[in-house]
């Protein structure tokens, strides 16, 4: 039976961590739950320590912060056949993620939970949803049109592909554009599953708590798109 490593990046997630972990621990396919915490100060770590279970692996980073590097640190210690990452405020969708995992075929290398595929939707406010939509249209135009959601960080993929393709440490979440782009270039089989991102998820945002920060971080996405475009042109 195929098993799953869950890699979660946390910073001040005390309100979501208990529900998330408790839900994951009910799933038979879960081999390990890897939590990379960037020195939370809201009691997240205290909650985790009380949830004693051999499947839970906690790494507390004192001097390093960053979405991409936290995910990378989690990948380095993952041992499952597949890896799942999602945002902790999406714990109500865990059953949905696992249903997709149960249906994954052996020839599928990656599942992207896509807001722009079929019945997928992005119900965040316009200043969050519209830039995301525009960035993905740019990706389709400048990179490869076969993928509709290049910026979804809600993914399941075979751990084995990390020997060929490893996420770049871009600090921010734009690493996912490079990662998906390289999977396409390496002819990996990527499936997009329609996913609804609810408005509540933006209330928990740490990396883009306001419009200015959001627009600033958006420039990193543009940089990733341009970098991938030049790689495509050169090859």
Helices and strands as residue ranges (DSSP letters): E 4-10, H 14-24, E 30-37, H 44-50, E 56-60, H 67-77, E 82-85, G 88-93, H 94-102, E 110-114, E 121-122, H 126-142, E 155-158, G 159-163, H 175-185, E 190-194, E 196-197, G 199-204, H 211-234
